[in-house]
Amino acid sequence: MRATSILLLSAAFLLFASGAGAQQEDKLTINVSRPIVVYGQSVTLSGAVPDQLTSVVLTVVAEPLGVAMPRSIGAFGPNVTGWHTVVKPRIRTVFRAATPTETSPPVVVQVRPRVTLTRKRDVFEAKVVAGRPFVGRPVQLQMLSRLGRWKAVRRGVLRKNPIKFRTNLPAKGRVRLRAFVPATRKQPGYLDGFSKPLVVASAGRKSLLG
């Protein structure tokens, strides 16, 4: 009797699992290759079209932050079961796939501003590029500590792009520096931005910038 009950429960579980899988396959889907990009980088959007919707045209729509109306970025079909497209989000953007009768769950791509740090003789220059002006935003010149933490050694406000920094390096040896732009609620749409680390040699002299 107990063995029979176990078999019945196992069969019911398999039916439930197969039914759930069928329901998922019947839904319009959208996927993104990566959820966070640096400004200027591309992502791939893709998805599957259930059998009952292959006879209609599928549209991919984008809703960038601050834009009132979503816009179409591509159309597929009819008679397609899968699709993909490459996009370059300029700011935090919500993407959906839609047919005349159904809409997929959304996917969100977050964007970091593109930040670069260069050295020209005794000056470090940090440049910030994004889909919106960053004038008035705070920028930090950071140094990697021995504990593996980034610590601000200079702070400034982006009036001209690039912003220039002069700083005293603490000791002899090599140090890693980067430019950092924190996110702010006053100008949403971008995550923290940071440059690739710049390795410089410090001579330990007060007037030398690496």
Beta strands, then each sheet from edge to edge (+ up, - down):
strand 1: 31-32
strand 2: 36-38
strand 3: 43-48
strand 4: 58-64
strand 5: 71-76
strand 6: 82-87
strand 7: 93-98
strand 8: 107-112
strand 9: 114-120
strand 10: 123-129
strand 11: 138-144
strand 12: 150-157
strand 13: 163-165
strand 14: 172-181
strand 15: 193-194
strand 16: 198-203
sheet 1: 1+ 3- 6+
sheet 2: 2+ 8+ 7- 4+ 5-
sheet 3: 9+ 10- 13+
sheet 4: 12+ 11- 14+ 15-
sheet 5: 12+ 11- 14+ 16-
end
